[in-house]
């Protein structure tokens, strides 16, 4: 299983970027919520692994 | 990699803002009820703020700089317009937000059981970036 890593990059223009590795589906939302801190969201992108992970979860639940 | 999100830092929590300002070398006053700020333009109506850095601590500034609590909970910058040209404009505020966000992030991570693996400071064309890497406790 891939390690789950959370990387937060904070710049000097008042922006922060939260990048998740090894997460899929709803586990992403929990981490985002944990680190949100009342900030205003500017942009969100889902990557391929996000959907792949969801598919795996769905397949498991169908069994 | 599965997802990423870009956010704009909102200053809402007094303790992290005060810590950020202290790290920048200031001694901010904290007032539960907003108090008047000193301005270069004495004829102007006095602005009020909850967190205030007095002018004598701000090299080259015309007046005090403060942060006032808004009805929606945000702490917004209150300063003389001229001070934006004296080094207390967007760049200065961005540095405050950066320190605030780092302190807030570390506190949130600690409270929720994430493990800090690495802290890096990266120089870019746009300025300094702080990168924090966390692992999930298993």
N, CA and C atoms of all chains as a GROMACS GRO file, in nm:
protein
  603
    1UNK      N    1   0.084  -0.120   0.000
    1UNK     CA    2   0.000   0.000   0.000
    1UNK      C    3   0.088   0.126   0.000
    2UNK      N    4   0.050   0.221  -0.083
    2UNK     CA    5   0.128   0.344  -0.093
    2UNK      C    6   0.118   0.424   0.037
    3UNK      N    7   0.231   0.487   0.078
    3UNK     CA    8   0.229   0.571   0.197
    3UNK      C    9   0.136   0.689   0.176
    4UNK      N   10   0.071   0.727   0.282
    4UNK     CA   11  -0.017   0.844   0.273
    4UNK      C   12   0.060   0.966   0.324
    5UNK      N   13   0.076   1.062   0.235
    5UNK     CA   14   0.154   1.181   0.269
    5UNK      C   15   0.073   1.306   0.239
    6UNK      N   16   0.083   1.401   0.330
    6UNK     CA   17   0.013   1.530   0.314
    6UNK      C   18   0.121   1.637   0.305
    7UNK      N   19   0.119   1.713   0.198
    7UNK     CA   20   0.218   1.820   0.183
    7UNK      C   21   0.145   1.953   0.174
    8UNK      N   22   0.184   2.045   0.261
    8UNK     CA   23   0.123   2.177   0.260
    8UNK      C   24   0.230   2.280   0.228
    9UNK      N   25   0.206   2.356   0.123
    9UNK     CA   26   0.302   2.460   0.082
    9UNK      C   27   0.235   2.595   0.105
   10UNK      N   28   0.306   2.680   0.180
   10UNK     CA   29   0.249   2.810   0.217
   10UNK      C   30   0.337   2.919   0.156
   11UNK      N   31   0.277   3.004   0.073
   11UNK     CA   32   0.359   3.107   0.009
   11UNK      C   33   0.344   3.242   0.080
   12UNK      N   34   0.410   3.341   0.024
   12UNK     CA   35   0.409   3.475   0.086
   12UNK      C   36   0.300   3.564   0.027
   13UNK      N   37   0.214   3.504  -0.052
   13UNK     CA   38   0.104   3.581  -0.111
   13UNK      C   39  -0.030   3.545  -0.045
   14UNK      N   40  -0.022   3.475   0.066
   14UNK     CA   41  -0.145   3.440   0.138
   14UNK      C   42  -0.215   3.316   0.087
   15UNK      N   43  -0.144   3.234   0.008
   15UNK     CA   44  -0.203   3.111  -0.044
   15UNK      C   45  -0.138   2.990   0.020
   16UNK      N   46  -0.215   2.883   0.029
   16UNK     CA   47  -0.156   2.756   0.070
   16UNK      C   48  -0.210   2.646  -0.022
   17UNK      N   49  -0.125   2.550  -0.049
   17UNK     CA   50  -0.163   2.438  -0.135
   17UNK      C   51  -0.151   2.311  -0.054
   18UNK      N   52  -0.257   2.234  -0.055
   18UNK     CA   53  -0.259   2.106   0.018
   18UNK      C   54  -0.258   1.994  -0.085
   19UNK      N   55  -0.155   1.912  -0.082
   19UNK     CA   56  -0.136   1.809  -0.183
   19UNK      C   57  -0.136   1.672  -0.113
   20UNK      N   58  -0.221   1.584  -0.160
   20UNK     CA   59  -0.233   1.453  -0.096
   20UNK      C   60  -0.178   1.344  -0.186
   21UNK      N   61  -0.102   1.256  -0.128
   21UNK     CA   62  -0.052   1.139  -0.201
   21UNK      C   63  -0.098   1.014  -0.128
   22UNK      N   64  -0.144   0.916  -0.204
   22UNK     CA   65  -0.181   0.788  -0.146
   22UNK      C   66  -0.321   0.785  -0.088
   23UNK      N   67  -0.398   0.891  -0.111
   23UNK     CA   68  -0.535   0.894  -0.061
   23UNK      C   69  -0.632   0.872  -0.177
   24UNK      N   70  -0.748   0.825  -0.144
   24UNK     CA   71  -0.850   0.806  -0.247
   24UNK      C   72  -0.988   0.831  -0.188
   25UNK      N   73  -1.075   0.884  -0.272
   25UNK     CA   74  -1.215   0.900  -0.233
   25UNK      C   75  -1.236   0.984  -0.109
   26UNK      N   76  -1.317   0.933  -0.018
   26UNK     CA   77  -1.361   1.012   0.097
   26UNK      C   78  -1.250   1.044   0.196
   27UNK      N   79  -1.144   0.963   0.195
   27UNK     CA   80  -1.034   0.991   0.289
   27UNK      C   81  -0.970   1.126   0.256
   28UNK      N   82  -0.976   1.167   0.128
   28UNK     CA   83  -0.926   1.300   0.090
   28UNK      C   84  -1.005   1.409   0.163
   29UNK      N   85  -1.136   1.393   0.164
   29UNK     CA   86  -1.222   1.496   0.222
   29UNK      C   87  -1.194   1.514   0.370
   30UNK      N   88  -1.168   1.402   0.438
   30UNK     CA   89  -1.140   1.411   0.582
   30UNK      C   90  -1.012   1.491   0.607
   31UNK      N   91  -0.909   1.463   0.528
   31UNK     CA   92  -0.782   1.534   0.546
   31UNK      C   93  -0.801   1.682   0.513
   32UNK      N   94  -0.871   1.712   0.405
   32UNK     CA   95  -0.896   1.851   0.370
   32UNK      C   96  -0.968   1.924   0.484
   33UNK      N   97  -1.063   1.857   0.541
   33UNK     CA   98  -1.139   1.918   0.651
   33UNK      C   99  -1.049   1.940   0.773
   34UNK      N  100  -0.964   1.840   0.802
   34UNK     CA  101  -0.872   1.850   0.917
   34UNK      C  102  -0.779   1.971   0.905
   35UNK      N  103  -0.739   2.003   0.782
   35UNK     CA  104  -0.639   2.109   0.763
   35UNK      C  105  -0.698   2.240   0.710
   36UNK      N  106  -0.828   2.248   0.698
   36UNK     CA  107  -0.889   2.364   0.634
   36UNK      C  108  -0.867   2.492   0.713
   37UNK      N  109  -0.894   2.488   0.840
   37UNK     CA  110  -0.866   2.603   0.926
   37UNK      C  111  -0.940   2.730   0.889
   38UNK      N  112  -1.058   2.719   0.834
   38UNK     CA  113  -1.138   2.838   0.803
   38UNK      C  114  -1.095   2.912   0.678
   39UNK      N  115  -1.006   2.854   0.600
   39UNK     CA  116  -0.959   2.921   0.479
   39UNK      C  117  -1.065   2.916   0.368
   40UNK      N  118  -1.047   3.005   0.272
   40UNK     CA  119  -1.136   3.012   0.158
   40UNK      C  120  -1.074   2.933   0.044
   41UNK      N  121  -1.149   2.838  -0.011
   41UNK     CA  122  -1.094   2.755  -0.118
   41UNK      C  123  -1.092   2.832  -0.250
   42UNK      N  124  -0.979   2.817  -0.320
   42UNK     CA  125  -0.964   2.888  -0.447
   42UNK      C  126  -0.974   2.790  -0.564
   43UNK      N  127  -0.918   2.672  -0.545
   43UNK     CA  128  -0.910   2.576  -0.656
   43UNK      C  129  -0.897   2.436  -0.598
   44UNK      N  130  -0.962   2.340  -0.663
   44UNK     CA  131  -0.948   2.200  -0.621
   44UNK      C  132  -0.938   2.114  -0.746
   45UNK      N  133  -0.841   2.023  -0.746
   45UNK     CA  134  -0.826   1.933  -0.860
   45UNK      C  135  -0.817   1.790  -0.810
   46UNK      N  136  -0.892   1.704  -0.875
   46UNK     CA  137  -0.883   1.561  -0.845
   46UNK      C  138  -0.791   1.498  -0.949
   47UNK      N  139  -0.708   1.408  -0.904
   47UNK     CA  140  -0.616   1.342  -0.997
   47UNK      C  141  -0.664   1.198  -1.022
   48UNK      N  142  -0.600   1.138  -1.118
   48UNK     CA  143  -0.643   1.005  -1.163
   48UNK      C  144  -0.659   0.906  -1.048
   49UNK      N  145  -0.565   0.908  -0.956
   49UNK     CA  146  -0.568   0.811  -0.846
   49UNK      C  147  -0.692   0.825  -0.759
   50UNK      N  148  -0.745   0.945  -0.756
   50UNK     CA  149  -0.866   0.969  -0.677
   50UNK      C  150  -0.980   0.880  -0.729
   51UNK      N  151  -0.999   0.883  -0.862
   51UNK     CA  152  -1.107   0.805  -0.923
   51UNK      C  153  -1.075   0.656  -0.918
   52UNK      N  154  -0.948   0.622  -0.939
   52UNK     CA  155  -0.907   0.482  -0.935
   52UNK      C  156  -0.942   0.425  -0.798
   53UNK      N  157  -0.910   0.501  -0.695
   53UNK     CA  158  -0.938   0.455  -0.559
   53UNK      C  159  -1.084   0.434  -0.535
   54UNK      N  160  -1.167   0.524  -0.590
   54UNK     CA  161  -1.312   0.512  -0.572
   54UNK      C  162  -1.363   0.385  -0.638
   55UNK      N  163  -1.307   0.358  -0.757
   55UNK     CA  164  -1.350   0.240  -0.831
   55UNK      C  165  -1.319   0.114  -0.750
   56UNK      N  166  -1.200   0.111  -0.691
   56UNK     CA  167  -1.160  -0.004  -0.611
   56UNK      C  168  -1.256  -0.022  -0.495
   57UNK      N  169  -1.291   0.090  -0.429
   57UNK     CA  170  -1.383   0.081  -0.315
   57UNK      C  171  -1.519   0.029  -0.357
   58UNK      N  172  -1.566   0.076  -0.475
   58UNK     CA  173  -1.697   0.032  -0.523
   58UNK      C  174  -1.695  -0.116  -0.556
   59UNK      N  175  -1.587  -0.160  -0.618
   59UNK     CA  176  -1.576  -0.301  -0.654
   59UNK      C  177  -1.580  -0.388  -0.529
   60UNK      N  178  -1.510  -0.341  -0.425
   60UNK     CA  179  -1.506  -0.418  -0.300
   60UNK      C  180  -1.646  -0.427  -0.240
   61UNK      N  181  -1.720  -0.317  -0.243
   61UNK     CA  182  -1.852  -0.316  -0.180
   61UNK      C  183  -1.954  -0.400  -0.257
   62UNK      N  184  -1.927  -0.425  -0.385
   62UNK     CA  185  -2.020  -0.505  -0.465
   62UNK      C  186  -2.002  -0.655  -0.440
   63UNK      N  187  -1.884  -0.688  -0.385
   63UNK     CA  188  -1.858  -0.831  -0.365
   63UNK      C  189  -1.940  -0.888  -0.250
   64UNK      N  190  -0.049   1.034  -0.625
   64UNK     CA  191  -0.107   1.162  -0.586
   64UNK      C  192  -0.255   1.162  -0.620
   65UNK      N  193  -0.337   1.210  -0.532
   65UNK     CA  194  -0.478   1.194  -0.561
   65UNK      C  195  -0.557   1.323  -0.571
   66UNK      N  196  -0.514   1.427  -0.502
   66UNK     CA  197  -0.596   1.547  -0.504
   66UNK      C  198  -0.516   1.663  -0.446
   67UNK      N  199  -0.544   1.782  -0.497
   67UNK     CA  200  -0.485   1.896  -0.430
   67UNK      C  201  -0.581   2.014  -0.430
   68UNK      N  202  -0.556   2.103  -0.339
   68UNK     CA  203  -0.646   2.214  -0.318
   68UNK      C  204  -0.564   2.340  -0.287
   69UNK      N  205  -0.601   2.450  -0.348
   69UNK     CA  206  -0.536   2.579  -0.319
   69UNK      C  207  -0.635   2.665  -0.241
   70UNK      N  208  -0.588   2.721  -0.131
   70UNK     CA  209  -0.676   2.803  -0.047
   70UNK      C  210  -0.614   2.939  -0.020
   71UNK      N  211  -0.701   3.032   0.013
   71UNK     CA  212  -0.655   3.166   0.053
   71UNK      C  213  -0.667   3.174   0.205
   72UNK      N  214  -0.557   3.210   0.268
   72UNK     CA  215  -0.554   3.213   0.414
   72UNK      C  216  -0.642   3.326   0.468
   73UNK      N  217  -0.731   3.289   0.558
   73UNK     CA  218  -0.815   3.387   0.627
   73UNK      C  219  -0.765   3.398   0.770
   74UNK      N  220  -0.740   3.519   0.814
   74UNK     CA  221  -0.694   3.541   0.952
   74UNK      C  222  -0.818   3.544   1.042
   75UNK      N  223  -0.831   3.442   1.124
   75UNK     CA  224  -0.950   3.434   1.210
   75UNK      C  225  -0.914   3.409   1.356
   76UNK      N  226  -0.804   3.336   1.377
   76UNK     CA  227  -0.771   3.296   1.514
   76UNK      C  228  -0.662   3.387   1.571
   77UNK      N  229  -0.704   3.457   1.676
   77UNK     CA  230  -0.620   3.560   1.736
   77UNK      C  231  -0.483   3.506   1.779
   78UNK      N  232  -0.481   3.386   1.839
   78UNK     CA  233  -0.355   3.338   1.897
   78UNK      C  234  -0.248   3.316   1.790
   79UNK      N  235  -0.289   3.266   1.674
   79UNK     CA  236  -0.189   3.242   1.568
   79UNK      C  237  -0.143   3.374   1.506
   80UNK      N  238  -0.235   3.470   1.498
   80UNK     CA  239  -0.197   3.601   1.444
   80UNK      C  240  -0.099   3.670   1.539
   81UNK      N  241  -0.128   3.665   1.667
   81UNK     CA  242  -0.039   3.728   1.765
   81UNK      C  243   0.098   3.660   1.763
   82UNK      N  244   0.099   3.527   1.756
   82UNK     CA  245   0.227   3.453   1.748
   82UNK      C  246   0.305   3.491   1.623
   83UNK      N  247   0.234   3.505   1.511
   83UNK     CA  248   0.300   3.542   1.385
   83UNK      C  249   0.364   3.679   1.397
   84UNK      N  250   0.290   3.774   1.454
   84UNK     CA  251   0.343   3.910   1.468
   84UNK      C  252   0.462   3.913   1.564
   85UNK      N  253   0.454   3.832   1.668
   85UNK     CA  254   0.568   3.825   1.762
   85UNK      C  255   0.691   3.769   1.693
   86UNK      N  256   0.668   3.669   1.609
   86UNK     CA  257   0.783   3.610   1.537
   86UNK      C  258   0.847   3.714   1.443
   87UNK      N  259   0.767   3.808   1.397
   87UNK     CA  260   0.822   3.913   1.310
   87UNK      C  261   0.890   4.023   1.392
   88UNK      N  262   0.890   4.006   1.524
   88UNK     CA  263   0.964   4.099   1.611
   88UNK      C  264   0.880   4.208   1.674
   89UNK      N  265   0.748   4.201   1.657
   89UNK     CA  266   0.661   4.303   1.714
   89UNK      C  267   0.607   4.259   1.850
   90UNK      N  268   0.556   4.358   1.922
   90UNK     CA  269   0.489   4.328   2.050
   90UNK      C  270   0.345   4.378   2.039
   91UNK      N  271   0.260   4.300   1.974
   91UNK     CA  272   0.123   4.346   1.950
   91UNK      C  273   0.041   4.356   2.079
   92UNK      N  274  -0.041   4.461   2.082
   92UNK     CA  275  -0.138   4.474   2.192
   92UNK      C  276  -0.262   4.395   2.151
   93UNK      N  277  -0.324   4.332   2.249
   93UNK     CA  278  -0.447   4.257   2.220
   93UNK      C  279  -0.560   4.314   2.306
   94UNK      N  280  -0.668   4.352   2.240
   94UNK     CA  281  -0.783   4.413   2.309
   94UNK      C  282  -0.911   4.338   2.273
   95UNK      N  283  -0.977   4.279   2.370
   95UNK     CA  284  -1.104   4.211   2.340
   95UNK      C  285  -1.205   4.307   2.275
   96UNK      N  286  -1.207   4.431   2.322
   96UNK     CA  287  -1.290   4.534   2.257
   96UNK      C  288  -1.196   4.625   2.178
   97UNK      N  289  -1.233   4.654   2.054
   97UNK     CA  290  -1.146   4.736   1.969
   97UNK      C  291  -1.119   4.873   2.033
   98UNK      N  292  -0.995   4.918   2.019
   98UNK     CA  293  -0.956   5.048   2.075
   98UNK      C  294  -0.902   5.137   1.962
   99UNK      N  295  -0.897   5.269   1.984
   99UNK     CA  296  -0.851   5.358   1.877
   99UNK      C  297  -0.703   5.337   1.843
  100UNK      N  298  -0.675   5.357   1.715
  100UNK     CA  299  -0.536   5.352   1.667
  100UNK      C  300  -0.489   5.495   1.643
  101UNK      N  301  -0.359   5.515   1.655
  101UNK     CA  302  -0.301   5.646   1.624
  101UNK      C  303  -0.272   5.653   1.475
  102UNK      N  304  -0.304   5.769   1.419
  102UNK     CA  305  -0.282   5.789   1.276
  102UNK      C  306  -0.197   5.913   1.255
  103UNK      N  307  -0.127   5.918   1.144
  103UNK     CA  308  -0.049   6.037   1.108
  103UNK      C  309  -0.142   6.156   1.087
  104UNK      N  310  -0.258   6.124   1.032
  104UNK     CA  311  -0.355   6.230   1.004
  104UNK      C  312  -0.450   6.244   1.122
  105UNK      N  313  -0.414   6.336   1.211
  105UNK     CA  314  -0.491   6.347   1.335
  105UNK      C  315  -0.634   6.394   1.312
  106UNK      N  316  -0.656   6.462   1.196
  106UNK     CA  317  -0.792   6.511   1.172
  106UNK      C  318  -0.886   6.399   1.128
  107UNK      N  319  -0.829   6.286   1.091
  107UNK     CA  320  -0.914   6.174   1.048
  107UNK      C  321  -0.983   6.111   1.169
  108UNK      N  322  -1.093   6.050   1.139
  108UNK     CA  323  -1.162   5.976   1.244
  108UNK      C  324  -1.074   5.859   1.286
  109UNK      N  325  -1.056   5.841   1.415
  109UNK     CA  326  -0.967   5.735   1.462
  109UNK      C  327  -1.022   5.598   1.424
  110UNK      N  328  -0.936   5.517   1.364
  110UNK     CA  329  -0.976   5.380   1.334
  110UNK      C  330  -0.956   5.297   1.459
  111UNK      N  331  -1.027   5.188   1.468
  111UNK     CA  332  -1.019   5.103   1.586
  111UNK      C  333  -0.979   4.962   1.546
  112UNK      N  334  -0.908   4.895   1.634
  112UNK     CA  335  -0.866   4.758   1.605
  112UNK      C  336  -0.853   4.679   1.735
  113UNK      N  337  -0.853   4.548   1.721
  113UNK     CA  338  -0.840   4.459   1.837
  113UNK      C  339  -0.696   4.420   1.865
  114UNK      N  340  -0.619   4.408   1.757
  114UNK     CA  341  -0.477   4.374   1.771
  114UNK      C  342  -0.400   4.489   1.707
  115UNK      N  343  -0.311   4.549   1.785
  115UNK     CA  344  -0.244   4.671   1.735
  115UNK      C  345  -0.093   4.663   1.755
  116UNK      N  346  -0.024   4.701   1.648
  116UNK     CA  347   0.121   4.723   1.658
  116UNK      C  348   0.138   4.875   1.655
  117UNK      N  349   0.202   4.928   1.757
  117UNK     CA  350   0.215   5.073   1.763
  117UNK      C  351   0.324   5.123   1.668
  118UNK      N  352   0.304   5.244   1.626
  118UNK     CA  353   0.390   5.304   1.523
  118UNK      C  354   0.539   5.299   1.559
  119UNK      N  355   0.571   5.318   1.689
  119UNK     CA  356   0.713   5.322   1.728
  119UNK      C  357   0.785   5.189   1.700
  120UNK      N  358   0.707   5.082   1.678
  120UNK     CA  359   0.769   4.953   1.645
  120UNK      C  360   0.778   4.930   1.495
  121UNK      N  361   0.717   5.021   1.420
  121UNK     CA  362   0.707   5.002   1.274
  121UNK      C  363   0.796   5.105   1.205
  122UNK      N  364   0.911   5.062   1.167
  122UNK     CA  365   1.007   5.153   1.107
  122UNK      C  366   0.950   5.222   0.981
  123UNK      N  367   0.948   5.353   0.984
  123UNK     CA  368   0.905   5.431   0.868
  123UNK      C  369   0.755   5.444   0.852
  124UNK      N  370   0.678   5.385   0.943
  124UNK     CA  371   0.532   5.388   0.926
  124UNK      C  372   0.473   5.522   0.971
  125UNK      N  373   0.362   5.559   0.908
  125UNK     CA  374   0.293   5.683   0.943
  125UNK      C  375   0.204   5.666   1.066
  126UNK      N  376   0.149   5.548   1.080
  126UNK     CA  377   0.056   5.526   1.191
  126UNK      C  378   0.067   5.386   1.246
  127UNK      N  379  -0.018   5.356   1.343
  127UNK     CA  380  -0.025   5.220   1.395
  127UNK      C  381  -0.081   5.127   1.288
  128UNK      N  382  -0.056   5.000   1.304
  128UNK     CA  383  -0.118   4.900   1.217
  128UNK      C  384  -0.197   4.806   1.307
  129UNK      N  385  -0.318   4.776   1.263
  129UNK     CA  386  -0.401   4.690   1.347
  129UNK      C  387  -0.479   4.587   1.268
  130UNK      N  388  -0.542   4.501   1.342
  130UNK     CA  389  -0.632   4.401   1.284
  130UNK      C  390  -0.763   4.410   1.362
  131UNK      N  391  -0.871   4.428   1.288
  131UNK     CA  392  -1.002   4.447   1.352
  131UNK      C  393  -1.091   4.326   1.326
  132UNK      N  394  -1.157   4.283   1.430
  132UNK     CA  395  -1.251   4.169   1.420
  132UNK      C  396  -1.376   4.213   1.345
  133UNK      N  397  -1.410   4.138   1.240
  133UNK     CA  398  -1.528   4.168   1.160
  133UNK      C  399  -1.646   4.080   1.206
  134UNK      N  400  -1.767   4.120   1.171
  134UNK     CA  401  -1.884   4.039   1.214
  134UNK      C  402  -1.875   3.892   1.168
  135UNK      N  403  -1.809   3.866   1.055
  135UNK     CA  404  -1.798   3.727   1.007
  135UNK      C  405  -1.682   3.651   1.072
  136UNK      N  406  -1.614   3.715   1.168
  136UNK     CA  407  -1.509   3.645   1.242
  136UNK      C  408  -1.368   3.669   1.190
  137UNK      N  409  -1.356   3.730   1.072
  137UNK     CA  410  -1.222   3.753   1.019
  137UNK      C  411  -1.154   3.870   1.089
  138UNK      N  412  -1.022   3.865   1.092
  138UNK     CA  413  -0.943   3.978   1.142
  138UNK      C  414  -0.882   4.047   1.020
  139UNK      N  415  -0.924   4.169   0.994
  139UNK     CA  416  -0.876   4.237   0.872
  139UNK      C  417  -0.778   4.349   0.908
  140UNK      N  418  -0.688   4.371   0.815
  140UNK     CA  419  -0.583   4.470   0.835
  140UNK      C  420  -0.639   4.612   0.830
  141UNK      N  421  -0.599   4.693   0.929
  141UNK     CA  422  -0.636   4.834   0.931
  141UNK      C  423  -0.505   4.913   0.935
  142UNK      N  424  -0.483   4.996   0.835
  142UNK     CA  425  -0.358   5.072   0.831
  142UNK      C  426  -0.377   5.198   0.748
  143UNK      N  427  -0.290   5.294   0.766
  143UNK     CA  428  -0.290   5.412   0.680
  143UNK      C  429  -0.254   5.370   0.538
  144UNK      N  430  -0.324   5.425   0.442
  144UNK     CA  431  -0.295   5.390   0.303
  144UNK      C  432  -0.150   5.414   0.265
  145UNK      N  433  -0.096   5.524   0.318
  145UNK     CA  434   0.043   5.559   0.285
  145UNK      C  435   0.142   5.452   0.328
  146UNK      N  436   0.107   5.379   0.431
  146UNK     CA  437   0.201   5.278   0.483
  146UNK      C  438   0.220   5.160   0.388
  147UNK      N  439   0.131   5.147   0.292
  147UNK     CA  440   0.153   5.044   0.189
  147UNK      C  441   0.280   5.075   0.111
  148UNK      N  442   0.316   5.202   0.104
  148UNK     CA  443   0.438   5.243   0.033
  148UNK      C  444   0.560   5.244   0.125
  149UNK      N  445   0.537   5.215   0.252
  149UNK     CA  446   0.648   5.215   0.348
  149UNK      C  447   0.681   5.074   0.395
  150UNK      N  448   0.641   4.977   0.315
  150UNK     CA  449   0.677   4.838   0.348
  150UNK      C  450   0.570   4.763   0.425
  151UNK      N  451   0.452   4.822   0.438
  151UNK     CA  452   0.345   4.754   0.513
  151UNK      C  453   0.222   4.734   0.426
  152UNK      N  454   0.245   4.690   0.305
  152UNK     CA  455   0.137   4.663   0.211
  152UNK      C  456   0.109   4.515   0.199
  153UNK      N  457   0.077   4.475   0.077
  153UNK     CA  458   0.037   4.335   0.052
  153UNK      C  459   0.147   4.235   0.084
  154UNK      N  460   0.269   4.272   0.054
  154UNK     CA  461   0.380   4.180   0.079
  154UNK      C  462   0.397   4.156   0.230
  155UNK      N  463   0.386   4.262   0.305
  155UNK     CA  464   0.397   4.250   0.450
  155UNK      C  465   0.284   4.163   0.504
  156UNK      N  466   0.163   4.190   0.455
  156UNK     CA  467   0.048   4.111   0.499
  156UNK      C  468   0.063   3.964   0.458
  157UNK      N  469   0.117   3.942   0.339
  157UNK     CA  470   0.141   3.805   0.294
  157UNK      C  471   0.235   3.729   0.386
  158UNK      N  472   0.335   3.798   0.436
  158UNK     CA  473   0.430   3.736   0.530
  158UNK      C  474   0.357   3.703   0.663
  159UNK      N  475   0.270   3.793   0.706
  159UNK     CA  476   0.191   3.767   0.828
  159UNK      C  477   0.104   3.642   0.805
  160UNK      N  478   0.038   3.636   0.689
  160UNK     CA  479  -0.048   3.521   0.658
  160UNK      C  480   0.032   3.391   0.652
  161UNK      N  481   0.152   3.400   0.598
  161UNK     CA  482   0.236   3.280   0.587
  161UNK      C  483   0.271   3.226   0.726
  162UNK      N  484   0.314   3.314   0.814
  162UNK     CA  485   0.350   3.269   0.949
  162UNK      C  486   0.227   3.219   1.024
  163UNK      N  487   0.116   3.290   1.006
  163UNK     CA  488  -0.011   3.250   1.070
  163UNK      C  489  -0.049   3.109   1.025
  164UNK      N  490  -0.044   3.089   0.893
  164UNK     CA  491  -0.088   2.959   0.838
  164UNK      C  492   0.003   2.846   0.884
  165UNK      N  493   0.132   2.872   0.894
  165UNK     CA  494   0.223   2.767   0.940
  165UNK      C  495   0.190   2.730   1.085
  166UNK      N  496   0.173   2.830   1.168
  166UNK     CA  497   0.145   2.802   1.309
  166UNK      C  498   0.012   2.730   1.325
  167UNK      N  499  -0.087   2.775   1.250
  167UNK     CA  500  -0.219   2.712   1.256
  167UNK      C  501  -0.213   2.567   1.207
  168UNK      N  502  -0.142   2.545   1.098
  168UNK     CA  503  -0.132   2.411   1.040
  168UNK      C  504  -0.064   2.314   1.137
  169UNK      N  505   0.046   2.359   1.196
  169UNK     CA  506   0.117   2.272   1.291
  169UNK      C  507   0.029   2.236   1.411
  170UNK      N  508  -0.047   2.334   1.458
  170UNK     CA  509  -0.135   2.311   1.573
  170UNK      C  510  -0.249   2.214   1.536
  171UNK      N  511  -0.308   2.234   1.417
  171UNK     CA  512  -0.417   2.146   1.374
  171UNK      C  513  -0.368   2.004   1.356
  172UNK      N  514  -0.250   1.990   1.295
  172UNK     CA  515  -0.194   1.857   1.270
  172UNK      C  516  -0.166   1.785   1.403
  173UNK      N  517  -0.108   1.860   1.496
  173UNK     CA  518  -0.076   1.800   1.628
  173UNK      C  519  -0.206   1.753   1.695
  174UNK      N  520  -0.308   1.837   1.692
  174UNK     CA  521  -0.434   1.805   1.760
  174UNK      C  522  -0.503   1.684   1.697
  175UNK      N  523  -0.482   1.661   1.568
  175UNK     CA  524  -0.552   1.552   1.499
  175UNK      C  525  -0.464   1.430   1.478
  176UNK      N  526  -0.344   1.433   1.536
  176UNK     CA  527  -0.261   1.314   1.537
  176UNK      C  528  -0.176   1.289   1.414
  177UNK      N  529  -0.158   1.390   1.329
  177UNK     CA  530  -0.069   1.374   1.213
  177UNK      C  531   0.076   1.393   1.260
  178UNK      N  532   0.166   1.331   1.187
  178UNK     CA  533   0.307   1.336   1.227
  178UNK      C  534   0.385   1.424   1.128
  179UNK      N  535   0.452   1.524   1.183
  179UNK     CA  536   0.534   1.611   1.097
  179UNK      C  537   0.659   1.535   1.056
  180UNK      N  538   0.677   1.518   0.924
  180UNK     CA  539   0.794   1.444   0.875
  180UNK      C  540   0.906   1.539   0.832
  181UNK      N  541   0.866   1.652   0.776
  181UNK     CA  542   0.969   1.740   0.721
  181UNK      C  543   0.918   1.884   0.714
  182UNK      N  544   1.009   1.979   0.737
  182UNK     CA  545   0.978   2.121   0.715
  182UNK      C  546   1.089   2.178   0.628
  183UNK      N  547   1.050   2.237   0.517
  183UNK     CA  548   1.150   2.294   0.426
  183UNK      C  549   1.113   2.440   0.397
  184UNK      N  550   1.216   2.521   0.377
  184UNK     CA  551   1.194   2.658   0.330
  184UNK      C  552   1.255   2.665   0.191
  185UNK      N  553   1.172   2.703   0.095
  185UNK     CA  554   1.214   2.701  -0.046
  185UNK      C  555   1.213   2.844  -0.101
  186UNK      N  556   1.321   2.881  -0.166
  186UNK     CA  557   1.327   3.014  -0.229
  186UNK      C  558   1.273   3.002  -0.372
  187UNK      N  559   1.180   3.086  -0.406
  187UNK     CA  560   1.127   3.088  -0.544
  187UNK      C  561   1.133   3.231  -0.597
  188UNK      N  562   1.100   3.247  -0.724
  188UNK     CA  563   1.100   3.382  -0.782
  188UNK      C  564   0.996   3.470  -0.714
  189UNK      N  565   0.891   3.406  -0.666
  189UNK     CA  566   0.781   3.481  -0.602
  189UNK      C  567   0.805   3.502  -0.452
  190UNK      N  568   0.916   3.451  -0.402
  190UNK     CA  569   0.944   3.467  -0.259
  190UNK      C  570   0.963   3.333  -0.192
  191UNK      N  571   0.963   3.338  -0.059
  191UNK     CA  572   0.988   3.218   0.019
  191UNK      C  573   0.860   3.134   0.036
  192UNK      N  574   0.879   3.004   0.024
  192UNK     CA  575   0.767   2.913   0.053
  192UNK      C  576   0.806   2.821   0.168
  193UNK      N  577   0.709   2.793   0.251
  193UNK     CA  578   0.731   2.696   0.360
  193UNK      C  579   0.656   2.569   0.322
  194UNK      N  580   0.727   2.458   0.324
  194UNK     CA  581   0.664   2.331   0.289
  194UNK      C  582   0.665   2.237   0.409
  195UNK      N  583   0.548   2.193   0.447
  195UNK     CA  584   0.534   2.102   0.562
  195UNK      C  585   0.483   1.968   0.510
  196UNK      N  586   0.547   1.863   0.554
  196UNK     CA  587   0.503   1.730   0.510
  196UNK      C  588   0.462   1.647   0.632
  197UNK      N  589   0.344   1.589   0.624
  197UNK     CA  590   0.290   1.510   0.735
  197UNK      C  591   0.260   1.368   0.690
  198UNK      N  592   0.267   1.279   0.785
  198UNK     CA  593   0.225   1.141   0.761
  198UNK      C  594   0.104   1.113   0.850
  199UNK      N  595   0.030   1.012   0.811
  199UNK     CA  596  -0.088   0.973   0.889
  199UNK      C  597  -0.044   0.871   0.993
  200UNK      N  598  -0.086   0.894   1.118
  200UNK     CA  599  -0.054   0.798   1.223
  200UNK      C  600  -0.135   0.670   1.200
  201UNK      N  601  -0.068   0.558   1.205
  201UNK     CA  602  -0.139   0.432   1.181
  201UNK      C  603  -0.166   0.358   1.311
   0.00000   0.00000   0.00000
